Amino acid sequence: MSSKALQWMMKMRAIEREFKATQFSVNHVRGRAIAGEAILQGETKLRDLNGAVDRIEHTFIIRLFVEFESALRAFLDFEQQSQPKWAQG
């Protein structure tokens, strides 16, 4: 396995770990806010945390797609293959 492939796989796993850490953190803070603790700062409201909980998976899926696209472009460049016209931009 090439070092580039290993780096890419490690990056994907890091994104997964970041997702789990972020999900835990947001749920933890949300739970404390629901329990009535004065944990929210600035203009952050409970509805903001609820929105974050609802959309956190979507955010990280987009990150995974971005990383995958980046790896695919790097592979195509390495193989000196031209990108399909629909993928150029």
N, C-alpha and C positions, 0 to 999 in steps of 0.2 A: 504494500500500500504506500502510495506516495505521501510525502510530508504535507503536501497541499490538501490531499483528501483527508488526512488525519486532522489537520488544522480546521478544515470545514466541519468535520463531524464533531470536534470538540466545541466549536462555536455553536453548533446546533444544540448540543447538550447544555451549554452555558445558557442559551436562551430559555431552554426548558426549566433549568434551575431558577433563573431570574423570574420566570412566570410563577413558579410555585412560591418563591419568596414574596413576590409582590402580591399574589393572591392571599397568602397568609396574612401579610401586613395590613392590607386593606380590610380584610374581614375582621382582623383583631381590633383595629381602630374603630371600625363601624360598630362592632359589638360593644365596645366601651362607650361609644357615643350614645348608642341606644339605651345602655344601662344608666345614662344620665351623667357620666363623667364629663367634665369640661376639658375635653382633649382636642377639640377642633380649634385650629388657629386661623387667624386672618378672616377671609371671607368664605372659607370652606363651610359648607352646610352638610347636613346629613343626606340631603338629596344628591349632592355631589358624590358622596361615597357610594350611595345606592347605584348611581349611574356608572361609577367605576367598576363596581362589582358586576353589574350587568354586561359591561363591554370589555372587561379585561381579557377574556379569551380571544375576542376579535382582534384586539390590539396586538397580541403576541402571535396570532396566526399571520397577520400582515408582516410582522418582523421575520417570521420563518420564510414567507414567500420572497421577501426582499433578499434574504441571505441565499436562498436557493437560486434566485435569478442571478445574483452576483457570481455564485459559483459556476453556474451554467455559462455565463458570458466568459468567465476566466477559462473554462474548459474549451470553449469554442475558439478563443484566441490562441490558446496553447496548441490546439490541434490545427490551427490555421484554417479553420472552416469559417465560411461566411455565415453571418447570422441571417435567418430568414427575413425577408423584407418587412413582415409584420412585427418583428421584434426589434427592428432598428429604430432608434429615436434619440 
